Amino acid sequence: MRPLSSVAALRDVQTRSISPENPDGSVGGGARAVHGTGAHAARELGPGWKVSPSVVVGPGETYELARIEGAARITHVWVTTHTDHWRSLLLRAYWDGAAEPAVEVPLGDFFCNGWGTFAQVSSLPVVANPHGGFNSYWPMPFRDGARLTLENLAPVPATVYFQVTYEVGGEDPDGQAYLHAQWRRSNPLADRTPHVLVEGVEGRGHYVGTYLAWGVNSNGWWGEGEVKFYLDGDVDHPTICGTGTEDYFGGAWNFEVPGHGYTTYTTPCLGVPQVIRPDGLYVAQQRFGMYRWHVPDPVHFASRLRVDIQALGWRSGGRYLPLRDDIASTALFYLDRPVAARPPVPSADELEVHLGTGGGPTR
């Protein structure tokens, strides 16, 4: 992500882009399809007229969104699909031929929409536009190839539109780190136990972002918990310890504007773009979507990283109440290697969101 002041600079790079209309990003390879999801609509127009704008990922299938050879940098990812698939499609990214992914996150959570209900997000690295136009501007450099995939864990097919734009040539990638993104869910959170965002990560790097899909399972305020960063040799006590959940996300005093209650906001590097309230029929406890991007203030570590967050409310007598909420986290960091310790792959049941709409419970 380059500052505006550098936009006019001439750079020795070439731009390529992979989409269903140019599946390998080759030079002059776009708009050649004769078969695809738009072929029937283009039957009177022929090739070059939106014959292949999307792909269908069948139940249990893994679709390769992009395969890029050699050194390059992904600069933009755009993707959209129906809201039903935001939690059942797993986005993965593999760097430099690694067998294990560095990115493994449900599609909606990667784009700050973890509840299967749309929220506008207007941040620097992630933008979500109506109605589910998901954009990532996280720089993704690599030295020797990349693969991006989507796995469909749902029992029904998913139609997906996407475009992956990247640069070849230019800067030497040797001094750049690999993007990692990990998803974890505590549902419910174990008693008196912090929710872990990242643990066991070894190497040199910097932590750059947190998205939380937080479901509240009790009455009252829920965000007294502290975010803690255990860096390098930290074991029992963290080097960085915040003062509360809403403080970490740049808000204050319960995100509550007097007379208006919980108030959403979306800014370049932090926000609470989503508050889902009970509807008196199908929708249960309050649910929140929150992000904090450490773009201007990355958290650097030299050898090890662990990050966790407490869930704390209030009980009688002005005492803290440990909570057992539903917390799903997406943690993003750059690391000097393409593979890191990561959590087990979540199952479809572990990913599932129960949010009702007017027609009854849905996924």
Contacts in CASP RR format, 6 or more apart in sequence:
PFRMAT RR
TARGET T0000
AUTHOR 0000-0000-0000
METHOD contacts of the structure
MODEL  1
MRPLSSVAALRDVQTRSISPENPDGSVGGGARAVHGTGAHAARELGPGWK
VSPSVVVGPGETYELARIEGAARITHVWVTTHTDHWRSLLLRAYWDGAAE
PAVEVPLGDFFCNGWGTFAQVSSLPVVANPHGGFNSYWPMPFRDGARLTL
ENLAPVPATVYFQVTYEVGGEDPDGQAYLHAQWRRSNPLADRTPHVLVEG
VEGRGHYVGTYLAWGVNSNGWWGEGEVKFYLDGDVDHPTICGTGTEDYFG
GAWNFEVPGHGYTTYTTPCLGVPQVIRPDGLYVAQQRFGMYRWHVPDPVH
FASRLRVDIQALGWRSGGRYLPLRDDIASTALFYLDRPVAARPPVPSADE
LEVHLGTGGGPTR
1 124 0 8 1.000
1 125 0 8 1.000
1 137 0 8 1.000
1 138 0 8 1.000
1 139 0 8 1.000
1 295 0 8 1.000
11 170 0 8 1.000
12 169 0 8 1.000
12 170 0 8 1.000
13 167 0 8 1.000
13 168 0 8 1.000
13 169 0 8 1.000
13 170 0 8 1.000
14 167 0 8 1.000
14 168 0 8 1.000
14 169 0 8 1.000
15 165 0 8 1.000
15 166 0 8 1.000
15 167 0 8 1.000
16 25 0 8 1.000
16 27 0 8 1.000
16 68 0 8 1.000
16 72 0 8 1.000
16 165 0 8 1.000
16 166 0 8 1.000
16 167 0 8 1.000
16 168 0 8 1.000
17 25 0 8 1.000
17 163 0 8 1.000
17 164 0 8 1.000
17 165 0 8 1.000
17 166 0 8 1.000
18 24 0 8 1.000
18 25 0 8 1.000
18 65 0 8 1.000
18 66 0 8 1.000
18 68 0 8 1.000
18 163 0 8 1.000
18 164 0 8 1.000
18 165 0 8 1.000
18 166 0 8 1.000
19 162 0 8 1.000
19 163 0 8 1.000
19 164 0 8 1.000
20 33 0 8 1.000
20 36 0 8 1.000
20 37 0 8 1.000
20 52 0 8 1.000
20 53 0 8 1.000
20 54 0 8 1.000
20 55 0 8 1.000
20 161 0 8 1.000
20 162 0 8 1.000
21 30 0 8 1.000
21 31 0 8 1.000
21 32 0 8 1.000
21 33 0 8 1.000
21 50 0 8 1.000
21 51 0 8 1.000
21 52 0 8 1.000
21 53 0 8 1.000
22 28 0 8 1.000
22 29 0 8 1.000
22 30 0 8 1.000
22 31 0 8 1.000
22 32 0 8 1.000
24 67 0 8 1.000
31 47 0 8 1.000
31 48 0 8 1.000
31 51 0 8 1.000
32 47 0 8 1.000
32 48 0 8 1.000
33 39 0 8 1.000
33 47 0 8 1.000
33 48 0 8 1.000
33 51 0 8 1.000
33 52 0 8 1.000
34 46 0 8 1.000
34 47 0 8 1.000
34 51 0 8 1.000
35 51 0 8 1.000
35 52 0 8 1.000
36 51 0 8 1.000
36 52 0 8 1.000
37 52 0 8 1.000
37 53 0 8 1.000
37 54 0 8 1.000
37 55 0 8 1.000
37 56 0 8 1.000
37 159 0 8 1.000
38 50 0 8 1.000
38 51 0 8 1.000
38 52 0 8 1.000
38 53 0 8 1.000
38 54 0 8 1.000
39 51 0 8 1.000
39 52 0 8 1.000
41 50 0 8 1.000
42 48 0 8 1.000
42 49 0 8 1.000
42 50 0 8 1.000
42 51 0 8 1.000
53 161 0 8 1.000
54 159 0 8 1.000
54 160 0 8 1.000
54 161 0 8 1.000
54 162 0 8 1.000
55 63 0 8 1.000
55 159 0 8 1.000
55 160 0 8 1.000
55 162 0 8 1.000
56 157 0 8 1.000
56 158 0 8 1.000
56 159 0 8 1.000
56 160 0 8 1.000
57 63 0 8 1.000
57 89 0 8 1.000
57 150 0 8 1.000
57 151 0 8 1.000
57 152 0 8 1.000
57 157 0 8 1.000
57 158 0 8 1.000
57 159 0 8 1.000
57 160 0 8 1.000
58 152 0 8 1.000
58 157 0 8 1.000
58 158 0 8 1.000
59 152 0 8 1.000
59 154 0 8 1.000
59 155 0 8 1.000
59 156 0 8 1.000
59 157 0 8 1.000
60 151 0 8 1.000
60 152 0 8 1.000
60 153 0 8 1.000
60 154 0 8 1.000
61 151 0 8 1.000
61 152 0 8 1.000
62 149 0 8 1.000
62 150 0 8 1.000
62 151 0 8 1.000
62 152 0 8 1.000
63 149 0 8 1.000
63 150 0 8 1.000
63 151 0 8 1.000
63 152 0 8 1.000
63 160 0 8 1.000
64 147 0 8 1.000
64 148 0 8 1.000
64 149 0 8 1.000
65 79 0 8 1.000
65 148 0 8 1.000
65 149 0 8 1.000
65 150 0 8 1.000
65 162 0 8 1.000
65 164 0 8 1.000
66 74 0 8 1.000
66 146 0 8 1.000
66 147 0 8 1.000
66 148 0 8 1.000
66 164 0 8 1.000
67 145 0 8 1.000
67 146 0 8 1.000
67 147 0 8 1.000
68 74 0 8 1.000
68 142 0 8 1.000
68 145 0 8 1.000
68 146 0 8 1.000
68 147 0 8 1.000
68 166 0 8 1.000
69 145 0 8 1.000
70 142 0 8 1.000
70 143 0 8 1.000
70 144 0 8 1.000
70 145 0 8 1.000
70 168 0 8 1.000
71 141 0 8 1.000
71 142 0 8 1.000
71 143 0 8 1.000
71 144 0 8 1.000
71 145 0 8 1.000
71 168 0 8 1.000
71 169 0 8 1.000
71 173 0 8 1.000
72 141 0 8 1.000
72 142 0 8 1.000
72 145 0 8 1.000
72 146 0 8 1.000
72 166 0 8 1.000
72 167 0 8 1.000
72 168 0 8 1.000
72 169 0 8 1.000
73 139 0 8 1.000
73 140 0 8 1.000
73 141 0 8 1.000
73 142 0 8 1.000
73 166 0 8 1.000
73 167 0 8 1.000
73 171 0 8 1.000
73 173 0 8 1.000
73 176 0 8 1.000
74 139 0 8 1.000
74 140 0 8 1.000
74 141 0 8 1.000
74 146 0 8 1.000
74 148 0 8 1.000
74 164 0 8 1.000
74 165 0 8 1.000
74 166 0 8 1.000
75 137 0 8 1.000
75 139 0 8 1.000
75 140 0 8 1.000
75 165 0 8 1.000
75 166 0 8 1.000
75 167 0 8 1.000
76 135 0 8 1.000
76 136 0 8 1.000
76 137 0 8 1.000
76 163 0 8 1.000
76 164 0 8 1.000
76 165 0 8 1.000
77 134 0 8 1.000
77 135 0 8 1.000
77 136 0 8 1.000
77 148 0 8 1.000
77 162 0 8 1.000
77 163 0 8 1.000
77 164 0 8 1.000
77 165 0 8 1.000
78 133 0 8 1.000
78 134 0 8 1.000
78 135 0 8 1.000
78 136 0 8 1.000
78 162 0 8 1.000
78 163 0 8 1.000
79 107 0 8 1.000
79 111 0 8 1.000
79 133 0 8 1.000
79 134 0 8 1.000
79 160 0 8 1.000
79 161 0 8 1.000
79 162 0 8 1.000
79 163 0 8 1.000
80 132 0 8 1.000
80 133 0 8 1.000
80 134 0 8 1.000
80 160 0 8 1.000
80 161 0 8 1.000
80 162 0 8 1.000
81 89 0 8 1.000
81 107 0 8 1.000
81 158 0 8 1.000
81 159 0 8 1.000
81 160 0 8 1.000
81 161 0 8 1.000
82 158 0 8 1.000
82 159 0 8 1.000
83 116 0 8 1.000
83 117 0 8 1.000
83 118 0 8 1.000
83 131 0 8 1.000
83 132 0 8 1.000
84 116 0 8 1.000
84 154 0 8 1.000
84 156 0 8 1.000
84 362 0 8 1.000
84 363 0 8 1.000
85 107 0 8 1.000
85 152 0 8 1.000
85 154 0 8 1.000
85 158 0 8 1.000
85 160 0 8 1.000
86 106 0 8 1.000
86 107 0 8 1.000
86 108 0 8 1.000
86 109 0 8 1.000
86 113 0 8 1.000
86 114 0 8 1.000
86 116 0 8 1.000
87 106 0 8 1.000
87 107 0 8 1.000
87 108 0 8 1.000
87 109 0 8 1.000
87 114 0 8 1.000
87 116 0 8 1.000
87 351 0 8 1.000
87 352 0 8 1.000
87 353 0 8 1.000
87 363 0 8 1.000
88 106 0 8 1.000
88 152 0 8 1.000
88 153 0 8 1.000
88 154 0 8 1.000
88 158 0 8 1.000
88 348 0 8 1.000
88 351 0 8 1.000
88 352 0 8 1.000
88 363 0 8 1.000
89 106 0 8 1.000
89 107 0 8 1.000
89 108 0 8 1.000
89 150 0 8 1.000
89 151 0 8 1.000
89 152 0 8 1.000
89 153 0 8 1.000
89 154 0 8 1.000
89 158 0 8 1.000
89 160 0 8 1.000
90 104 0 8 1.000
90 105 0 8 1.000
90 106 0 8 1.000
90 107 0 8 1.000
90 150 0 8 1.000
90 151 0 8 1.000
90 153 0 8 1.000
90 345 0 8 1.000
90 346 0 8 1.000
91 103 0 8 1.000
91 104 0 8 1.000
91 105 0 8 1.000
91 106 0 8 1.000
91 107 0 8 1.000
91 110 0 8 1.000
91 148 0 8 1.000
91 149 0 8 1.000
91 150 0 8 1.000
92 101 0 8 1.000
92 103 0 8 1.000
92 104 0 8 1.000
92 147 0 8 1.000
92 148 0 8 1.000
92 149 0 8 1.000
92 150 0 8 1.000
92 151 0 8 1.000
93 101 0 8 1.000
93 102 0 8 1.000
93 103 0 8 1.000
93 140 0 8 1.000
93 146 0 8 1.000
93 147 0 8 1.000
93 148 0 8 1.000
93 149 0 8 1.000
93 179 0 8 1.000
93 181 0 8 1.000
94 100 0 8 1.000
94 101 0 8 1.000
94 102 0 8 1.000
94 146 0 8 1.000
94 147 0 8 1.000
94 148 0 8 1.000
94 149 0 8 1.000
94 338 0 8 1.000
95 102 0 8 1.000
95 142 0 8 1.000
95 143 0 8 1.000
95 145 0 8 1.000
95 146 0 8 1.000
95 178 0 8 1.000
95 338 0 8 1.000
96 142 0 8 1.000
96 143 0 8 1.000
96 144 0 8 1.000
96 145 0 8 1.000
96 146 0 8 1.000
96 178 0 8 1.000
96 338 0 8 1.000
97 144 0 8 1.000
97 145 0 8 1.000
97 147 0 8 1.000
97 338 0 8 1.000
98 338 0 8 1.000
98 339 0 8 1.000
100 339 0 8 1.000
100 342 0 8 1.000
101 342 0 8 1.000
102 178 0 8 1.000
102 179 0 8 1.000
102 180 0 8 1.000
102 181 0 8 1.000
102 335 0 8 1.000
102 338 0 8 1.000
102 339 0 8 1.000
102 340 0 8 1.000
103 110 0 8 1.000
103 179 0 8 1.000
103 180 0 8 1.000
103 181 0 8 1.000
104 181 0 8 1.000
104 182 0 8 1.000
104 183 0 8 1.000
104 342 0 8 1.000
104 345 0 8 1.000
105 181 0 8 1.000
105 182 0 8 1.000
105 183 0 8 1.000
105 330 0 8 1.000
106 114 0 8 1.000
106 183 0 8 1.000
106 346 0 8 1.000
106 351 0 8 1.000
107 134 0 8 1.000
107 150 0 8 1.000
108 114 0 8 1.000
108 116 0 8 1.000
108 134 0 8 1.000
109 183 0 8 1.000
109 211 0 8 1.000
109 213 0 8 1.000
109 328 0 8 1.000
109 330 0 8 1.000
110 126 0 8 1.000
110 134 0 8 1.000
110 136 0 8 1.000
110 181 0 8 1.000
110 211 0 8 1.000
110 330 0 8 1.000
111 121 0 8 1.000
111 126 0 8 1.000
111 128 0 8 1.000
111 132 0 8 1.000
111 133 0 8 1.000
111 134 0 8 1.000
111 135 0 8 1.000
111 136 0 8 1.000
112 119 0 8 1.000
112 121 0 8 1.000
112 123 0 8 1.000
112 126 0 8 1.000
112 128 0 8 1.000
112 211 0 8 1.000
112 273 0 8 1.000
112 289 0 8 1.000
112 291 0 8 1.000
113 119 0 8 1.000
113 121 0 8 1.000
113 128 0 8 1.000
113 132 0 8 1.000
113 134 0 8 1.000
113 274 0 8 1.000
114 211 0 8 1.000
114 213 0 8 1.000
114 289 0 8 1.000
114 328 0 8 1.000
114 353 0 8 1.000
115 213 0 8 1.000
115 274 0 8 1.000
115 276 0 8 1.000
115 287 0 8 1.000
115 289 0 8 1.000
115 353 0 8 1.000
115 355 0 8 1.000
116 353 0 8 1.000
116 355 0 8 1.000
117 274 0 8 1.000
117 276 0 8 1.000
117 355 0 8 1.000
118 128 0 8 1.000
118 130 0 8 1.000
118 131 0 8 1.000
118 132 0 8 1.000
119 128 0 8 1.000
119 264 0 8 1.000
119 273 0 8 1.000
119 274 0 8 1.000
119 289 0 8 1.000
120 128 0 8 1.000
120 129 0 8 1.000
120 130 0 8 1.000
120 266 0 8 1.000
120 273 0 8 1.000
121 127 0 8 1.000
121 128 0 8 1.000
121 266 0 8 1.000
121 273 0 8 1.000
121 291 0 8 1.000
122 266 0 8 1.000
122 267 0 8 1.000
122 268 0 8 1.000
123 266 0 8 1.000
123 267 0 8 1.000
123 268 0 8 1.000
123 269 0 8 1.000
123 270 0 8 1.000
123 271 0 8 1.000
123 291 0 8 1.000
123 293 0 8 1.000
124 137 0 8 1.000
124 268 0 8 1.000
124 269 0 8 1.000
124 293 0 8 1.000
124 295 0 8 1.000
125 136 0 8 1.000
125 137 0 8 1.000
125 138 0 8 1.000
125 293 0 8 1.000
125 295 0 8 1.000
126 135 0 8 1.000
126 136 0 8 1.000
126 137 0 8 1.000
126 138 0 8 1.000
126 291 0 8 1.000
126 293 0 8 1.000
127 134 0 8 1.000
127 135 0 8 1.000
127 137 0 8 1.000
128 134 0 8 1.000
128 135 0 8 1.000
128 273 0 8 1.000
129 135 0 8 1.000
138 179 0 8 1.000
138 208 0 8 1.000
138 332 0 8 1.000
139 179 0 8 1.000
140 146 0 8 1.000
140 166 0 8 1.000
140 178 0 8 1.000
140 179 0 8 1.000
141 171 0 8 1.000
141 173 0 8 1.000
141 176 0 8 1.000
141 177 0 8 1.000
141 178 0 8 1.000
142 173 0 8 1.000
142 178 0 8 1.000
142 338 0 8 1.000
143 173 0 8 1.000
143 174 0 8 1.000
148 164 0 8 1.000
150 158 0 8 1.000
150 160 0 8 1.000
152 158 0 8 1.000
153 347 0 8 1.000
153 348 0 8 1.000
153 351 0 8 1.000
154 348 0 8 1.000
154 363 0 8 1.000
177 204 0 8 1.000
177 205 0 8 1.000
177 206 0 8 1.000
177 334 0 8 1.000
177 335 0 8 1.000
177 336 0 8 1.000
178 334 0 8 1.000
178 335 0 8 1.000
178 336 0 8 1.000
178 337 0 8 1.000
178 338 0 8 1.000
179 332 0 8 1.000
179 333 0 8 1.000
179 334 0 8 1.000
180 201 0 8 1.000
180 332 0 8 1.000
180 333 0 8 1.000
180 334 0 8 1.000
180 335 0 8 1.000
180 340 0 8 1.000
181 330 0 8 1.000
181 331 0 8 1.000
181 332 0 8 1.000
182 197 0 8 1.000
182 198 0 8 1.000
182 330 0 8 1.000
182 331 0 8 1.000
182 340 0 8 1.000
182 342 0 8 1.000
182 343 0 8 1.000
183 328 0 8 1.000
183 329 0 8 1.000
183 330 0 8 1.000
183 343 0 8 1.000
183 346 0 8 1.000
184 195 0 8 1.000
184 196 0 8 1.000
184 197 0 8 1.000
184 328 0 8 1.000
184 329 0 8 1.000
184 331 0 8 1.000
184 343 0 8 1.000
185 326 0 8 1.000
185 327 0 8 1.000
185 328 0 8 1.000
185 329 0 8 1.000
185 346 0 8 1.000
185 350 0 8 1.000
185 351 0 8 1.000
186 193 0 8 1.000
186 195 0 8 1.000
186 325 0 8 1.000
186 326 0 8 1.000
186 327 0 8 1.000
186 328 0 8 1.000
187 326 0 8 1.000
187 327 0 8 1.000
187 328 0 8 1.000
187 350 0 8 1.000
188 217 0 8 1.000
188 324 0 8 1.000
188 325 0 8 1.000
188 326 0 8 1.000
189 195 0 8 1.000
189 311 0 8 1.000
189 323 0 8 1.000
189 324 0 8 1.000
189 325 0 8 1.000
189 326 0 8 1.000
189 327 0 8 1.000
190 324 0 8 1.000
191 322 0 8 1.000
191 324 0 8 1.000
192 322 0 8 1.000
194 228 0 8 1.000
194 308 0 8 1.000
194 309 0 8 1.000
194 310 0 8 1.000
194 311 0 8 1.000
195 308 0 8 1.000
195 309 0 8 1.000
195 310 0 8 1.000
195 311 0 8 1.000
195 327 0 8 1.000
195 329 0 8 1.000
196 306 0 8 1.000
196 307 0 8 1.000
196 308 0 8 1.000
197 210 0 8 1.000
197 307 0 8 1.000
197 308 0 8 1.000
197 309 0 8 1.000
197 329 0 8 1.000
197 331 0 8 1.000
198 207 0 8 1.000
198 305 0 8 1.000
198 306 0 8 1.000
198 307 0 8 1.000
198 331 0 8 1.000
198 333 0 8 1.000
199 306 0 8 1.000
199 307 0 8 1.000
199 308 0 8 1.000
199 341 0 8 1.000
200 304 0 8 1.000
200 305 0 8 1.000
200 306 0 8 1.000
200 340 0 8 1.000
200 341 0 8 1.000
201 301 0 8 1.000
201 304 0 8 1.000
201 305 0 8 1.000
201 306 0 8 1.000
201 333 0 8 1.000
201 335 0 8 1.000
201 340 0 8 1.000
201 341 0 8 1.000
202 303 0 8 1.000
202 304 0 8 1.000
202 340 0 8 1.000
202 341 0 8 1.000
203 301 0 8 1.000
203 302 0 8 1.000
203 303 0 8 1.000
203 304 0 8 1.000
203 335 0 8 1.000
203 336 0 8 1.000
203 337 0 8 1.000
204 301 0 8 1.000
204 302 0 8 1.000
204 303 0 8 1.000
204 335 0 8 1.000
204 336 0 8 1.000
205 300 0 8 1.000
205 301 0 8 1.000
205 302 0 8 1.000
205 305 0 8 1.000
205 333 0 8 1.000
205 334 0 8 1.000
205 335 0 8 1.000
205 336 0 8 1.000
206 294 0 8 1.000
206 298 0 8 1.000
206 299 0 8 1.000
206 300 0 8 1.000
206 301 0 8 1.000
206 333 0 8 1.000
206 334 0 8 1.000
207 229 0 8 1.000
207 294 0 8 1.000
207 298 0 8 1.000
207 299 0 8 1.000
207 301 0 8 1.000
207 305 0 8 1.000
207 307 0 8 1.000
207 331 0 8 1.000
207 332 0 8 1.000
207 333 0 8 1.000
208 293 0 8 1.000
208 294 0 8 1.000
208 295 0 8 1.000
208 298 0 8 1.000
208 299 0 8 1.000
208 332 0 8 1.000
208 333 0 8 1.000
208 334 0 8 1.000
209 291 0 8 1.000
209 292 0 8 1.000
209 293 0 8 1.000
209 294 0 8 1.000
209 331 0 8 1.000
209 332 0 8 1.000
209 333 0 8 1.000
210 227 0 8 1.000
210 248 0 8 1.000
210 290 0 8 1.000
210 291 0 8 1.000
210 292 0 8 1.000
210 307 0 8 1.000
210 329 0 8 1.000
210 330 0 8 1.000
210 331 0 8 1.000
210 332 0 8 1.000
211 289 0 8 1.000
211 290 0 8 1.000
211 291 0 8 1.000
211 329 0 8 1.000
211 330 0 8 1.000
212 288 0 8 1.000
212 289 0 8 1.000
212 290 0 8 1.000
212 291 0 8 1.000
212 309 0 8 1.000
212 327 0 8 1.000
212 328 0 8 1.000
212 329 0 8 1.000
212 330 0 8 1.000
213 287 0 8 1.000
213 288 0 8 1.000
213 289 0 8 1.000
213 327 0 8 1.000
213 328 0 8 1.000
213 329 0 8 1.000
214 222 0 8 1.000
214 287 0 8 1.000
214 288 0 8 1.000
214 289 0 8 1.000
214 290 0 8 1.000
214 325 0 8 1.000
214 326 0 8 1.000
214 327 0 8 1.000
214 328 0 8 1.000
215 285 0 8 1.000
215 286 0 8 1.000
215 287 0 8 1.000
215 288 0 8 1.000
215 325 0 8 1.000
215 326 0 8 1.000
215 327 0 8 1.000
216 222 0 8 1.000
216 285 0 8 1.000
216 286 0 8 1.000
216 287 0 8 1.000
216 288 0 8 1.000
216 323 0 8 1.000
216 325 0 8 1.000
217 285 0 8 1.000
217 323 0 8 1.000
217 324 0 8 1.000
217 325 0 8 1.000
217 326 0 8 1.000
218 313 0 8 1.000
218 321 0 8 1.000
218 323 0 8 1.000
218 324 0 8 1.000
218 325 0 8 1.000
220 313 0 8 1.000
220 314 0 8 1.000
221 254 0 8 1.000
221 313 0 8 1.000
221 314 0 8 1.000
222 245 0 8 1.000
222 311 0 8 1.000
222 312 0 8 1.000
222 313 0 8 1.000
222 323 0 8 1.000
222 325 0 8 1.000
223 244 0 8 1.000
223 245 0 8 1.000
223 246 0 8 1.000
223 254 0 8 1.000
223 311 0 8 1.000
223 312 0 8 1.000
223 313 0 8 1.000
224 244 0 8 1.000
224 245 0 8 1.000
224 310 0 8 1.000
224 312 0 8 1.000
224 313 0 8 1.000
224 314 0 8 1.000
224 320 0 8 1.000
225 244 0 8 1.000
225 245 0 8 1.000
225 309 0 8 1.000
225 310 0 8 1.000
225 311 0 8 1.000
225 312 0 8 1.000
225 313 0 8 1.000
226 241 0 8 1.000
226 242 0 8 1.000
226 243 0 8 1.000
226 244 0 8 1.000
226 245 0 8 1.000
226 309 0 8 1.000
226 310 0 8 1.000
227 241 0 8 1.000
227 242 0 8 1.000
227 244 0 8 1.000
227 245 0 8 1.000
227 248 0 8 1.000
227 307 0 8 1.000
227 308 0 8 1.000
227 309 0 8 1.000
228 238 0 8 1.000
228 240 0 8 1.000
228 241 0 8 1.000
228 242 0 8 1.000
228 307 0 8 1.000
228 308 0 8 1.000
228 309 0 8 1.000
229 238 0 8 1.000
229 239 0 8 1.000
229 240 0 8 1.000
229 241 0 8 1.000
229 299 0 8 1.000
229 305 0 8 1.000
229 306 0 8 1.000
229 307 0 8 1.000
230 238 0 8 1.000
230 239 0 8 1.000
230 304 0 8 1.000
230 305 0 8 1.000
230 306 0 8 1.000
230 307 0 8 1.000
230 308 0 8 1.000
231 238 0 8 1.000
231 239 0 8 1.000
231 240 0 8 1.000
231 299 0 8 1.000
231 300 0 8 1.000
231 301 0 8 1.000
231 302 0 8 1.000
231 304 0 8 1.000
231 305 0 8 1.000
232 239 0 8 1.000
232 301 0 8 1.000
232 302 0 8 1.000
232 303 0 8 1.000
232 304 0 8 1.000
233 303 0 8 1.000
233 304 0 8 1.000
234 304 0 8 1.000
234 306 0 8 1.000
240 299 0 8 1.000
242 248 0 8 1.000
245 309 0 8 1.000
246 252 0 8 1.000
246 253 0 8 1.000
246 254 0 8 1.000
246 255 0 8 1.000
248 292 0 8 1.000
248 309 0 8 1.000
249 270 0 8 1.000
249 271 0 8 1.000
249 272 0 8 1.000
249 290 0 8 1.000
249 291 0 8 1.000
249 292 0 8 1.000
250 270 0 8 1.000
250 271 0 8 1.000
250 292 0 8 1.000
251 270 0 8 1.000
251 272 0 8 1.000
254 262 0 8 1.000
255 262 0 8 1.000
255 263 0 8 1.000
255 272 0 8 1.000
256 262 0 8 1.000
256 263 0 8 1.000
257 263 0 8 1.000
262 272 0 8 1.000
262 275 0 8 1.000
262 286 0 8 1.000
262 288 0 8 1.000
263 272 0 8 1.000
264 271 0 8 1.000
264 272 0 8 1.000
264 273 0 8 1.000
264 274 0 8 1.000
264 275 0 8 1.000
265 271 0 8 1.000
265 272 0 8 1.000
265 273 0 8 1.000
266 273 0 8 1.000
268 293 0 8 1.000
268 295 0 8 1.000
269 292 0 8 1.000
269 293 0 8 1.000
269 294 0 8 1.000
269 295 0 8 1.000
269 296 0 8 1.000
270 291 0 8 1.000
270 292 0 8 1.000
270 293 0 8 1.000
271 290 0 8 1.000
271 291 0 8 1.000
271 292 0 8 1.000
272 288 0 8 1.000
272 289 0 8 1.000
272 290 0 8 1.000
273 289 0 8 1.000
273 290 0 8 1.000
273 291 0 8 1.000
274 287 0 8 1.000
274 288 0 8 1.000
274 289 0 8 1.000
275 286 0 8 1.000
275 287 0 8 1.000
275 288 0 8 1.000
275 289 0 8 1.000
276 283 0 8 1.000
276 286 0 8 1.000
276 287 0 8 1.000
276 288 0 8 1.000
276 355 0 8 1.000
277 283 0 8 1.000
277 286 0 8 1.000
278 284 0 8 1.000
278 285 0 8 1.000
278 286 0 8 1.000
279 356 0 8 1.000
281 358 0 8 1.000
282 356 0 8 1.000
282 357 0 8 1.000
282 358 0 8 1.000
282 359 0 8 1.000
282 360 0 8 1.000
282 361 0 8 1.000
283 355 0 8 1.000
283 356 0 8 1.000
284 354 0 8 1.000
287 355 0 8 1.000
298 334 0 8 1.000
305 333 0 8 1.000
307 331 0 8 1.000
309 327 0 8 1.000
309 329 0 8 1.000
310 322 0 8 1.000
311 322 0 8 1.000
311 323 0 8 1.000
311 324 0 8 1.000
311 325 0 8 1.000
311 327 0 8 1.000
312 320 0 8 1.000
312 321 0 8 1.000
312 322 0 8 1.000
312 323 0 8 1.000
313 320 0 8 1.000
313 321 0 8 1.000
313 322 0 8 1.000
313 323 0 8 1.000
314 320 0 8 1.000
314 321 0 8 1.000
315 321 0 8 1.000
352 363 0 8 1.000
353 363 0 8 1.000
354 361 0 8 1.000
354 363 0 8 1.000
355 362 0 8 1.000
356 362 0 8 1.000
END
